[in-house]
Amino acid sequence: MESGRLRQVYEEVLAEVDTGGFGPPAEGDLTAEQIVAHLVANDELMIEATEAVLAGSHFAYYDLQTIHRPQLDALVAEHGGLAGLAALLHETSQKLCALVERLGPAAQTPVETHLREGFALVVDEVLPWDRTLDLHARVHLPAHLEQLRALRPAGAAPAG
């Protein structure tokens, strides 16, 4: 997988996060802090999987465990809220992109993949790792970018 698209989407997400000024979510939806905590946790899982692929080790990628609110709230508290999580997301996204750039032919390595993004994306199968990374860049990150944008109060300046 070419990391250019992945880096571009992360830049959009990070610009939105860095702009801040988020309002409260609709009842039942995630806060900006919880969304960023989810992205950090997911990045850490994707980093582990990518490192395993590069090492030639078997790895199963499960995004399902990163969506539980108690774990997200613990990450928010551990990192001091949105500012700390934003700094961490800058680090994890850069690390993941750097690892992706090293994949080469290993990107085709089959990885048992389990992820759910609402009703828009449900994967429970073995996929080439670059396909999972592509889904992350094309579906997962943009979905959370839209969630963040929806938390911006009407009339607030968008990231740009």
C-alpha positions in Angstrom: 0.0 0.0 0.0 1.2 3.5 -0.8 1.1 5.6 2.3 0.3 8.9 0.7 -3.5 8.5 0.9 -3.2 7.3 4.5 -1.1 10.3 5.5 -3.5 12.7 3.7 -6.5 11.4 5.6 -4.6 11.5 8.9 -3.7 15.1 8.2 -7.4 16.0 7.7 -8.3 14.2 11.0 -5.4 15.8 12.9 -6.3 19.3 11.6 -9.8 18.9 12.8 -8.7 17.6 16.2 -6.1 20.4 16.5 -8.7 23.0 15.7 -10.8 21.9 18.7 -13.9 23.7 19.8 -16.1 20.6 19.8 -19.5 20.7 21.3 -21.2 17.8 23.1 -22.4 14.8 21.1 -26.0 13.8 20.6 -27.1 11.4 23.3 -25.5 8.0 22.8 -22.8 9.3 20.4 -19.1 9.6 21.2 -17.4 12.8 22.5 -14.5 14.2 20.5 -12.2 12.8 23.2 -13.7 9.4 22.9 -13.4 9.5 19.1 -9.7 10.4 19.3 -9.1 7.8 22.0 -10.6 5.2 19.7 -8.4 6.3 16.9 -5.3 6.1 19.1 -6.2 2.6 20.4 -6.9 1.5 16.8 -3.6 2.9 15.6 -1.8 1.0 18.3 -3.5 -2.2 17.2 -2.6 -1.5 13.5 1.0 -0.8 14.5 1.2 -4.1 16.3 -0.3 -5.9 13.3 2.0 -4.1 10.8 5.1 -4.9 12.9 4.0 -8.6 13.0 3.6 -8.6 9.2 7.0 -7.1 8.8 8.5 -9.7 11.2 6.7 -12.5 9.4 4.7 -13.4 12.4 1.0 -14.5 12.5 -1.3 -11.8 13.8 -5.1 -11.3 14.1 -6.3 -7.8 14.0 -9.4 -7.0 16.1 -10.7 -3.5 16.1 -13.8 -4.5 18.1 -12.2 -4.2 21.5 -11.3 -0.5 21.0 -14.8 0.8 20.9 -16.0 0.1 24.4 -16.6 3.3 26.3 -15.0 2.4 29.6 -11.7 1.7 27.8 -12.0 4.9 25.8 -12.8 6.9 28.9 -9.7 5.4 30.6 -7.5 6.5 27.7 -9.0 10.0 27.9 -8.3 10.2 31.6 -4.8 8.7 31.2 -3.8 11.2 28.6 -5.4 14.3 30.2 -8.2 14.9 27.6 -8.2 16.0 24.1 -4.8 17.8 24.0 -2.9 14.8 25.3 -4.8 12.4 23.0 -4.2 14.7 20.0 -0.5 14.7 20.7 -0.6 10.9 21.0 -2.6 10.6 17.7 0.1 12.6 16.0 2.7 10.1 17.2 0.7 6.9 16.5 -0.4 8.0 13.0 3.2 8.9 12.0 4.5 5.6 13.3 1.8 3.6 11.5 2.5 5.5 8.2 6.2 4.9 8.5 5.7 1.2 9.0 3.3 1.1 6.1 6.0 2.6 3.9 8.3 -0.3 4.8 5.8 -3.1 3.9 6.6 -3.6 0.2 5.5 -7.1 -0.9 4.7 -8.0 2.8 1.6 -5.8 2.4 0.0 -8.8 0.7 0.4 -10.9 3.9 -3.0 -12.4 4.9 -4.1 -11.2 8.3 -7.2 -12.5 10.1 -9.2 -9.3 10.3 -12.2 -8.5 12.6 -13.6 -5.0 12.5 -16.9 -3.2 12.6 -17.7 0.4 11.7 -21.4 0.7 12.5 -23.4 -0.8 9.8 -21.2 0.7 7.0 -18.4 -1.9 7.4 -18.3 -5.3 8.9 -15.3 -7.5 8.2 -14.7 -10.9 9.7 -12.3 -12.7 7.4 -8.7 -13.1 6.3 -7.6 -10.1 4.2 -4.3 -9.0 2.7 -3.0 -6.5 5.2 -2.9 -3.7 2.6 -6.6 -4.2 2.0 -7.3 -3.6 5.7 -5.1 -0.6 5.6 -7.0 0.7 2.6 -10.3 0.2 4.5 -8.8 2.2 7.3 -7.9 5.1 5.0 -11.0 5.0 2.9 -13.8 4.2 5.4 -12.7 4.2 9.0 -10.8 7.5 9.3 -13.2 9.4 7.1 -16.2 8.2 9.2 -14.5 9.5 12.3 -13.6 12.7 10.6 -17.3 13.3 9.8 -18.2 12.5 13.5 -15.7 15.1 14.6 -17.0 17.7 12.2 -20.6 17.0 13.4 -19.5 17.9 16.9 -18.5 21.4 15.7 -21.1 23.9 16.8 -23.0 25.7 14.0 -21.0 28.8 12.9 -17.7 27.5 14.3 -14.8 27.8 11.9 -14.0 24.4 10.3 -10.4 23.0 10.1 -8.8 24.1 6.9 
